[in-house]
């Protein structure tokens, strides 16, 4: 599977996702305003925190073990059954905790207990969302890029069909309900697509789980939990820092800049998710691994920087088209936000290399450090840079992270130099 194949399919789905994301952001900006955008962002980050914190480690383990077991159908079935059962049990436990703590969670996220019914609704939806990432892991491990793209396309369509009319008709309440329900939509779409591949049916998930496989999957938890939980948690902290210091409107402006970043980096992050894990995991020779790693990183930096420069030059037009006149102050946030995007995307291949090579201590340390540096710099710089404290803090956090990643993978830097000399 070539990177261009992953880019092709991620590009197709991302064009659709960009279009639908534009519509949903426009609806949010027009009917909910900057405060509403911040509130919706809080719930989105919370669901990402729970779903990713539980599911991403299992998904990564399933992807890696499926790819490594190519040709061994029995081994793959044990991996899938074990991953599914782990996700189901942990998902139910998380849903019970979330529903029981709905009121305090609502106060933490929204500064009011008013929205506790939305948190209760999110509980069972999270169970299905967690199961869906296991199906995505199976497809990724089987290198079914087309099917992965179809899952994302239909999930995005379903989510937009829910979110846009609900936000338009019922305002913030509708947007929150649509965001919560959309988490569950991925389950039904991914299950349907996976069944069509004939790689997995209901019978494939029956039977006992494999303790050995469960132990192998669990090895990914310390690393992926740091990635999945700390990053969205830190974004909630950043938003709370801005809200407490400057008001919910200022937090909404920063959320708007962040959403633009999400939109244009979508193609690359999707392609890297499709490509990196199964490709690098199957690369045994260390010199080849180093060559692939640095080659991908150079391409990612070039593509992200090109897109970032284009957005910066056209930032006023972007704001006018994507948002409303209310969001004109967002223009001043783009410079450091876009620099941060380039630095963050540069770190993606190196962070994935740490996962593949099971360098848990480095990975955990950096996955915790980067988001917390972002929140910490935001708090420190807030009196001097106002809203731009969040964007400047973002860039500084990933500059430090990139430098530390070079240290963490210094042996592959040496392999790359050795390969170049030869």
Kinemage of the C-alpha trace (Angstrom):
@kinemage 1
@onewidth
@group {chain A} dominant
@subgroup {mainchain}
@vectorlist {calphas} color= white
{ca unk a 1} P 0.000 0.000 0.000
{ca unk a 2} L 1.610 3.281 -1.104
{ca unk a 3} L 1.261 6.590 0.650
{ca unk a 4} L -0.314 8.008 -2.500
{ca unk a 5} L -3.088 5.380 -2.250
{ca unk a 6} L -3.794 6.429 1.310
{ca unk a 7} L -3.694 10.074 0.258
{ca unk a 8} L -6.088 9.348 -2.622
{ca unk a 9} L -8.740 7.756 -0.433
{ca unk a 10} L -8.246 10.169 2.438
{ca unk a 11} L -8.507 12.989 -0.078
{ca unk a 12} L -11.850 11.747 -1.396
{ca unk a 13} L -13.345 11.402 2.045
{ca unk a 14} L -11.775 14.635 3.255
{ca unk a 15} L -13.313 16.669 0.437
{ca unk a 16} L -16.710 15.503 1.641
{ca unk a 17} L -15.797 15.987 5.296
{ca unk a 18} L -14.470 19.478 4.596
{ca unk a 19} L -17.679 20.417 2.829
{ca unk a 20} L -19.910 19.059 5.587
{ca unk a 21} L -17.641 20.481 8.269
{ca unk a 22} L -17.914 23.865 6.598
{ca unk a 23} L -21.699 23.646 6.672
{ca unk a 24} L -21.806 22.553 10.329
{ca unk a 25} L -19.352 25.280 11.380
{ca unk a 26} L -21.346 27.854 9.427
{ca unk a 27} L -24.587 26.751 11.089
{ca unk a 28} L -22.916 26.867 14.511
{ca unk a 29} L -21.408 30.303 13.839
{ca unk a 30} L -24.658 31.801 12.554
{ca unk a 31} L -27.154 30.276 14.990
{ca unk a 32} L -25.040 29.640 18.099
{ca unk a 33} L -22.300 32.276 17.841
{ca unk a 34} L -18.842 32.143 19.405
{ca unk a 35} L -20.146 31.048 22.863
{ca unk a 36} L -22.112 28.197 21.280
{ca unk a 37} L -19.068 27.079 19.310
{ca unk a 38} L -17.099 26.883 22.562
{ca unk a 39} L -19.842 24.844 24.297
{ca unk a 40} L -20.132 22.360 21.433
{ca unk a 41} L -16.343 22.083 21.434
{ca unk a 42} L -16.353 21.150 25.113
{ca unk a 43} L -18.706 18.199 24.590
{ca unk a 44} L -16.822 17.090 21.481
{ca unk a 45} L -13.530 17.062 23.399
{ca unk a 46} L -15.142 15.195 26.301
{ca unk a 47} L -16.494 12.415 24.081
{ca unk a 48} L -13.106 12.211 22.358
{ca unk a 49} L -11.467 11.960 25.788
{ca unk a 50} L -13.591 8.969 26.847
{ca unk a 51} L -13.829 7.202 23.504
{ca unk a 52} L -10.156 7.633 22.699
{ca unk a 53} L -8.945 6.927 26.209
{ca unk a 54} L -10.581 3.512 26.178
{ca unk a 55} L -10.681 2.580 22.511
{ca unk a 56} L -7.514 3.885 20.877
{ca unk a 57} L -5.140 1.503 22.649
{ca unk a 58} L -7.314 -1.483 21.711
{ca unk a 59} L -7.659 -0.183 18.152
{ca unk a 60} L -3.896 0.219 17.788
{ca unk a 61} L -3.267 -3.227 19.240
{ca unk a 62} L -5.866 -4.802 16.934
{ca unk a 63} L -4.416 -2.994 13.899
{ca unk a 64} L -0.825 -4.015 14.652
{ca unk a 65} L -1.623 -7.630 15.581
{ca unk a 66} L -3.942 -8.060 12.581
{ca unk a 67} L -1.263 -6.763 10.203
{ca unk a 68} L 1.399 -8.963 11.799
{ca unk a 69} L -0.886 -12.041 11.569
{ca unk a 70} L -1.508 -11.699 7.846
{ca unk a 71} L -2.270 -15.170 6.465
{ca unk a 72} L -3.064 -16.625 9.897
{ca unk a 73} L -6.865 -16.443 9.969
{ca unk a 74} L -7.227 -18.195 13.319
{ca unk a 75} L -4.821 -15.801 14.986
{ca unk a 76} L -6.649 -12.811 13.506
{ca unk a 77} L -9.993 -14.097 14.783
{ca unk a 78} L -8.574 -14.392 18.304
{ca unk a 79} L -7.315 -10.824 18.058
{ca unk a 80} L -10.693 -9.519 16.917
{ca unk a 81} L -12.721 -11.402 19.526
{ca unk a 82} L -10.426 -10.297 22.316
{ca unk a 83} L -10.389 -6.665 21.215
{ca unk a 84} L -14.176 -6.600 20.885
{ca unk a 85} L -14.756 -8.010 24.365
{ca unk a 86} L -12.235 -5.691 25.974
{ca unk a 87} L -13.879 -2.691 24.317
{ca unk a 88} L -17.385 -3.797 25.292
{ca unk a 89} L -16.592 -4.351 28.971
{ca unk a 90} L -14.595 -1.144 29.366
{ca unk a 91} L -17.165 0.841 27.381
{ca unk a 92} L -20.068 -0.277 29.591
{ca unk a 93} L -18.088 0.580 32.713
{ca unk a 94} L -17.249 4.049 31.354
{ca unk a 95} L -20.879 4.689 30.379
{ca unk a 96} L -22.109 3.849 33.876
{ca unk a 97} L -19.566 6.216 35.451
{ca unk a 98} L -20.383 9.044 33.009
{ca unk a 99} L -24.135 8.724 33.523
{ca unk a 100} L -23.785 8.574 37.318
{ca unk a 101} L -21.603 11.704 37.331
{ca unk a 102} L -23.647 13.624 34.761
{ca unk a 103} L -24.263 16.714 36.913
{ca unk a 104} L -20.676 17.354 38.044
{ca unk a 105} L -19.422 16.650 34.508
{ca unk a 106} L -21.888 19.216 33.162
{ca unk a 107} L -20.634 21.807 35.661
{ca unk a 108} L -17.015 21.050 34.755
{ca unk a 109} L -17.606 21.316 31.014
{ca unk a 110} L -20.214 24.069 30.806
{ca unk a 111} L -20.119 25.862 34.191
{ca unk a 112} L -23.737 24.835 34.743
{ca unk a 113} L -25.587 21.622 35.596
{ca unk a 114} L -28.286 22.572 33.056
{ca unk a 115} L -26.924 20.244 30.371
{ca unk a 116} L -26.699 17.068 32.492
{ca unk a 117} L -29.293 15.215 30.338
{ca unk a 118} L -26.905 15.494 27.393
{ca unk a 119} L -24.168 13.816 29.446
{ca unk a 120} L -26.578 10.998 30.345
{ca unk a 121} L -27.423 10.587 26.650
{ca unk a 122} L -23.727 10.483 25.785
{ca unk a 123} L -23.148 7.457 28.066
{ca unk a 124} L -24.677 4.652 25.953
{ca unk a 125} L -23.583 6.395 22.750
{ca unk a 126} L -19.998 6.180 23.971
{ca unk a 127} L -20.252 2.374 24.292
{ca unk a 128} L -21.115 2.085 20.611
{ca unk a 129} L -18.482 4.645 19.684
{ca unk a 130} L -15.802 2.657 21.524
{ca unk a 131} L -16.822 -0.559 19.749
{ca unk a 132} L -16.646 1.203 16.393
{ca unk a 133} L -12.956 2.025 16.773
{ca unk a 134} L -12.252 -1.711 17.078
{ca unk a 135} L -13.948 -2.302 13.726
{ca unk a 136} L -11.836 0.509 12.289
{ca unk a 137} L -8.743 -1.172 13.708
{ca unk a 138} L -9.660 -4.445 11.980
{ca unk a 139} L -10.123 -2.710 8.625
{ca unk a 140} L -6.841 -0.856 9.052
{ca unk a 141} L -4.968 -4.027 9.983
{ca unk a 142} L -6.381 -5.737 6.888
{ca unk a 143} L -5.235 -2.683 4.859
{ca unk a 144} L -8.778 -2.130 3.569
{ca unk a 145} L -8.250 1.565 2.832
{ca unk a 146} L -11.282 1.877 0.573
{ca unk a 147} L -13.566 0.479 3.253
{ca unk a 148} L -12.022 2.742 5.904
{ca unk a 149} L -12.725 5.710 3.677
{ca unk a 150} L -16.319 4.590 3.162
{ca unk a 151} L -16.846 4.305 6.915
{ca unk a 152} L -15.636 7.852 7.420
{ca unk a 153} L -17.688 9.174 4.514
{ca unk a 154} L -20.975 7.630 5.661
{ca unk a 155} L -20.279 8.456 9.313
{ca unk a 156} L -19.683 12.094 8.401
{ca unk a 157} L -22.872 12.189 6.369
{ca unk a 158} L -24.892 10.667 9.205
{ca unk a 159} L -23.379 13.022 11.776
{ca unk a 160} L -24.113 16.076 9.665
{ca unk a 161} L -27.676 14.946 8.995
{ca unk a 162} L -28.149 14.788 12.775
{ca unk a 163} L -26.208 17.856 13.891
{ca unk a 164} L -27.151 20.507 11.342
{ca unk a 165} L -30.980 20.373 11.588
{ca unk a 166} L -30.900 19.877 15.374
{ca unk a 167} L -28.597 22.884 15.866
{ca unk a 168} L -30.717 24.962 13.483
{ca unk a 169} L -34.011 24.031 15.168
{ca unk a 170} L -33.067 23.801 18.846
{ca unk a 171} L -29.918 25.916 19.181
{ca unk a 172} L -27.260 24.861 21.689
{ca unk a 173} L -29.391 21.997 23.026
{ca unk a 174} L -29.843 20.616 19.524
{ca unk a 175} L -26.139 20.927 18.754
{ca unk a 176} L -25.202 19.097 21.949
{ca unk a 177} L -27.698 16.289 21.324
{ca unk a 178} L -26.526 15.911 17.731
{ca unk a 179} L -22.895 15.774 18.857
{ca unk a 180} L -23.677 13.075 21.446
{ca unk a 181} L -25.711 10.873 19.094
{ca unk a 182} L -23.193 11.166 16.258
{ca unk a 183} L -20.675 9.245 18.379
{ca unk a 184} L -22.884 6.154 18.127
{ca unk a 185} L -23.398 6.483 14.377
{ca unk a 186} L -19.899 5.227 13.601
{ca unk a 187} L -20.750 1.836 15.109
{ca unk a 188} L -23.590 1.068 12.718
{ca unk a 189} L -21.697 2.335 9.677
{ca unk a 190} L -18.436 0.510 10.458
{ca unk a 191} L -20.291 -2.720 11.288
{ca unk a 192} L -22.184 -2.606 7.991
{ca unk a 193} L -19.043 -1.897 5.944
{ca unk a 194} L -17.031 -4.584 7.745
{ca unk a 195} L -19.741 -7.160 7.083
{ca unk a 196} L -19.700 -6.297 3.384
{ca unk a 197} L -15.984 -7.126 3.217
{ca unk a 198} L -16.835 -10.666 4.411
{ca unk a 199} L -13.757 -10.406 6.607
{ca unk a 200} L -15.876 -10.389 9.728
{ca unk a 201} L -19.344 -11.554 10.609
{ca unk a 202} L -21.267 -11.866 13.831
{ca unk a 203} L -19.947 -15.398 14.280
{ca unk a 204} L -16.380 -14.129 14.131
{ca unk a 205} L -16.827 -12.354 17.467
{ca unk a 206} L -18.249 -15.376 19.272
{ca unk a 207} L -16.150 -17.539 21.518
{ca unk a 208} L -13.729 -16.950 24.349
{ca unk a 209} L -11.140 -14.249 24.306
{ca unk a 210} L -7.448 -15.031 24.291
{ca unk a 211} L -5.609 -14.065 27.474
{ca unk a 212} L -2.302 -13.857 25.629
{ca unk a 213} L -3.741 -11.508 23.011
{ca unk a 214} L -5.387 -9.407 25.726
{ca unk a 215} L -2.004 -9.084 27.401
{ca unk a 216} L -0.425 -7.938 24.118
{ca unk a 217} L -3.164 -5.368 23.515
{ca unk a 218} L -2.906 -4.121 27.100
{ca unk a 219} L 0.752 -3.257 26.474
{ca unk a 220} L -0.459 -0.378 24.284
{ca unk a 221} L -2.604 1.146 27.024
{ca unk a 222} L 0.015 3.205 28.869
{ca unk a 223} L 1.105 4.806 25.584
{ca unk a 224} L -2.254 5.307 23.898
{ca unk a 225} L -4.036 6.347 27.083
{ca unk a 226} L -1.586 9.237 27.362
{ca unk a 227} L -2.309 10.241 23.775
{ca unk a 228} L -6.067 9.756 23.853
{ca unk a 229} L -6.854 11.204 27.261
{ca unk a 230} L -4.369 13.997 27.869
{ca unk a 231} L -4.763 15.825 24.535
{ca unk a 232} L -8.564 16.403 24.700
{ca unk a 233} L -8.305 17.024 28.454
{ca unk a 234} L -5.722 19.745 27.813
{ca unk a 235} L -7.977 21.356 25.180
{ca unk a 236} L -10.745 21.518 27.771
{ca unk a 237} L -8.246 23.162 30.137
{ca unk a 238} L -7.169 25.690 27.492
{ca unk a 239} L -10.785 26.560 26.786
{ca unk a 240} L -11.506 26.953 30.499
{ca unk a 241} L -8.416 29.162 30.934
{ca unk a 242} L -9.574 31.439 28.116
{ca unk a 243} L -13.152 31.482 29.397
{ca unk a 244} L -12.130 32.341 32.958
{ca unk a 245} L -9.643 34.996 31.863
{ca unk a 246} L -11.297 36.576 28.832
{ca unk a 247} L -14.855 35.249 28.607
{ca unk a 248} L -16.624 32.535 26.624
{ca unk a 249} L -16.597 34.686 23.468
{ca unk a 250} L -12.781 34.742 23.414
{ca unk a 251} L -12.761 30.980 23.916
{ca unk a 252} L -15.093 30.725 20.937
{ca unk a 253} L -12.673 32.699 18.729
{ca unk a 254} L -9.856 30.326 19.635
{ca unk a 255} L -12.179 27.362 19.013
{ca unk a 256} L -12.879 28.781 15.558
{ca unk a 257} L -9.155 28.932 14.716
{ca unk a 258} L -8.755 25.390 16.027
{ca unk a 259} L -11.617 24.156 13.841
{ca unk a 260} L -9.934 25.620 10.752
{ca unk a 261} L -6.784 23.703 11.710
{ca unk a 262} L -8.838 20.527 12.037
{ca unk a 263} L -10.365 21.075 8.618
{ca unk a 264} L -7.187 21.433 6.587
{ca unk a 265} L -5.017 18.925 8.467
{ca unk a 266} L -7.767 16.342 8.066
{ca unk a 267} L -6.415 14.949 4.804
{ca unk a 268} L -2.946 14.317 6.209
{ca unk a 269} L -3.991 12.928 9.574
{ca unk a 270} L -6.417 10.538 7.888
{ca unk a 271} L -3.802 9.399 5.378
{ca unk a 272} L -1.209 8.890 8.095
{ca unk a 273} L -3.680 6.899 10.185
{ca unk a 274} L -4.409 4.677 7.178
{ca unk a 275} L -0.806 4.238 6.127
{ca unk a 276} L 1.746 4.536 8.900
{ca unk a 277} L 0.880 1.774 11.356
{ca unk a 278} L 0.456 -1.179 8.947
{ca unk a 279} L 3.295 0.013 6.678
{ca unk a 280} L 5.979 0.791 9.263
{ca unk a 281} L 5.001 -2.170 11.459
{ca unk a 282} L 5.804 -4.509 8.553
{ca unk a 283} L 9.197 -2.828 7.859
{ca unk a 284} L 11.765 -5.054 9.578
{ca unk a 285} L 15.096 -3.620 8.383
{ca unk a 286} L 16.188 -0.730 10.612
{ca unk a 287} L 17.801 1.291 7.819
{ca unk a 288} L 14.645 0.922 5.716
{ca unk a 289} L 12.533 1.913 8.713
{ca unk a 290} L 14.609 5.064 9.236
{ca unk a 291} L 14.492 5.912 5.516
{ca unk a 292} L 10.697 5.502 5.381
{ca unk a 293} L 10.210 7.439 8.615
{ca unk a 294} L 12.202 10.485 7.542
{ca unk a 295} L 10.873 10.397 3.997
{ca unk a 296} L 7.279 10.505 5.223
{ca unk a 297} L 8.107 13.255 7.714
{ca unk a 298} L 9.631 15.504 5.022
{ca unk a 299} L 6.531 15.073 2.863
{ca unk a 300} L 4.215 15.830 5.780
{ca unk a 301} L 6.100 19.013 6.669
{ca unk a 302} L 6.085 20.215 3.053
{ca unk a 303} L 2.379 19.526 2.518
{ca unk a 304} L 1.296 21.050 5.833
{ca unk a 305} L 3.461 24.154 5.399
{ca unk a 306} L 2.116 24.733 1.877
{ca unk a 307} L -1.483 24.514 3.082
{ca unk a 308} L -0.743 26.707 6.115
{ca unk a 309} L 0.787 29.478 3.996
{ca unk a 310} L -2.215 29.400 1.669
{ca unk a 311} L -4.662 29.688 4.564
{ca unk a 312} L -2.702 32.523 6.150
{ca unk a 313} L -2.663 34.525 2.914
{ca unk a 314} L -6.406 33.955 2.450
{ca unk a 315} L -7.344 34.141 6.148
{ca unk a 316} L -9.798 37.013 5.790
{ca unk a 317} L -11.602 35.207 2.987
{ca unk a 318} L -11.617 31.982 5.041
{ca unk a 319} L -13.263 33.783 7.956
{ca unk a 320} L -15.850 35.428 5.716
{ca unk a 321} L -16.772 32.153 4.035
{ca unk a 322} L -16.574 29.732 6.967
{ca unk a 323} L -17.815 31.959 9.790
{ca unk a 324} L -19.578 35.311 10.114
{ca unk a 325} L -18.577 38.945 10.641
{ca unk a 326} L -18.638 38.238 14.389
{ca unk a 327} L -15.490 36.116 13.963
{ca unk a 328} L -13.250 38.786 12.379
{ca unk a 329} L -10.919 38.778 15.466
{ca unk a 330} L -9.986 35.191 14.561
{ca unk a 331} L -7.787 36.623 11.783
{ca unk a 332} L -5.221 37.699 14.388
{ca unk a 333} L -4.938 34.141 15.714
{ca unk a 334} L -3.902 32.386 12.522
{ca unk a 335} L -0.153 33.104 12.443
{ca unk a 336} L 0.918 31.114 15.509
{ca unk a 337} L -1.914 28.609 15.107
{ca unk a 338} L -0.658 27.640 11.649
{ca unk a 339} L 2.963 27.471 12.813
{ca unk a 340} L 1.780 25.130 15.555
{ca unk a 341} L -0.025 22.984 12.978
{ca unk a 342} L 3.166 22.473 10.960
{ca unk a 343} L 5.161 21.585 14.067
{ca unk a 344} L 2.461 19.222 15.328
{ca unk a 345} L 2.100 17.424 11.986
{ca unk a 346} L 5.903 17.056 11.798
{ca unk a 347} L 5.729 15.078 15.040
{ca unk a 348} L 3.115 12.563 13.810
{ca unk a 349} L 5.403 10.043 12.064
{ca unk a 350} L 7.909 10.115 14.921
{ca unk a 351} L 5.215 9.581 17.534
{ca unk a 352} L 3.880 6.631 15.559
{ca unk a 353} L 7.410 5.210 15.368
{ca unk a 354} L 7.596 5.277 19.164
{ca unk a 355} L 4.354 3.259 19.317
{ca unk a 356} L 5.527 0.688 16.759
{ca unk a 357} L 8.846 0.217 18.544
{ca unk a 358} L 7.070 0.114 21.933
{ca unk a 359} L 9.189 2.899 23.393
{ca unk a 360} L 6.585 3.452 26.025
{ca unk a 361} L 8.438 5.751 28.384
{ca unk a 362} L 9.344 8.278 25.724
{ca unk a 363} L 5.914 8.130 24.108
{ca unk a 364} L 3.994 8.544 27.339
{ca unk a 365} L 6.235 11.377 28.512
{ca unk a 366} L 5.870 13.326 25.258
{ca unk a 367} L 2.149 12.670 24.830
{ca unk a 368} L 1.579 14.061 28.307
{ca unk a 369} L 4.109 16.868 27.984
{ca unk a 370} L 2.927 18.431 24.707
{ca unk a 371} L -0.733 19.070 25.657
{ca unk a 372} L 0.167 20.155 29.182
{ca unk a 373} L 2.800 22.533 27.823
{ca unk a 374} L 0.075 23.971 25.595
{ca unk a 375} L -2.204 24.560 28.574
{ca unk a 376} L 0.662 25.786 30.764
{ca unk a 377} L 1.982 28.279 28.204
{ca unk a 378} L -1.578 29.505 27.625
{ca unk a 379} L -1.988 30.274 31.321
{ca unk a 380} L 1.445 31.940 31.623
{ca unk a 381} L 1.184 34.003 28.437
{ca unk a 382} L -2.484 35.019 28.827
{ca unk a 383} L -1.807 38.411 30.524
{ca unk a 384} L 0.621 39.379 27.758
{ca unk a 385} L -0.901 37.956 24.560
{ca unk a 386} L -4.621 37.586 25.409
{ca unk a 387} L -6.286 35.013 23.132
{ca unk a 388} L -3.051 34.553 21.191
{ca unk a 389} L -1.589 32.995 24.323
{ca unk a 390} L -3.345 29.768 23.291
{ca unk a 391} L -1.946 29.777 19.729
{ca unk a 392} L 1.583 30.820 20.740
{ca unk a 393} L 1.531 28.229 23.533
{ca unk a 394} L 0.476 25.609 20.986
{ca unk a 395} L 3.447 26.404 18.709
{ca unk a 396} L 5.951 26.467 21.576
{ca unk a 397} L 4.656 23.164 22.954
{ca unk a 398} L 5.193 21.313 19.676
{ca unk a 399} L 8.547 22.955 18.969
{ca unk a 400} L 9.811 21.501 22.242
{ca unk a 401} L 8.114 18.166 21.461
{ca unk a 402} L 9.772 17.895 18.033
{ca unk a 403} L 13.216 18.511 19.510
{ca unk a 404} L 12.660 15.858 22.159
{ca unk a 405} L 11.407 13.382 19.533
{ca unk a 406} L 14.719 13.701 17.704
{ca unk a 407} L 16.419 12.772 20.956
{ca unk a 408} L 14.035 9.869 21.561
{ca unk a 409} L 14.697 8.452 18.071
{ca unk a 410} L 18.361 9.418 17.833
{ca unk a 411} L 19.310 5.857 16.845
{ca unk a 412} L 17.132 6.178 13.725
{ca unk a 413} L 18.695 9.558 13.020
{ca unk a 414} L 22.000 7.670 13.039
{ca unk a 415} L 20.551 4.916 10.819
{ca unk a 416} L 19.345 7.561 8.383
{ca unk a 417} L 22.763 9.178 8.230
{ca unk a 418} L 24.417 5.792 7.812
{ca unk a 419} L 22.031 4.874 5.016
{ca unk a 420} L 22.640 8.206 3.288
{ca unk a 421} L 26.408 7.770 3.484
{ca unk a 422} L 26.173 4.363 1.886
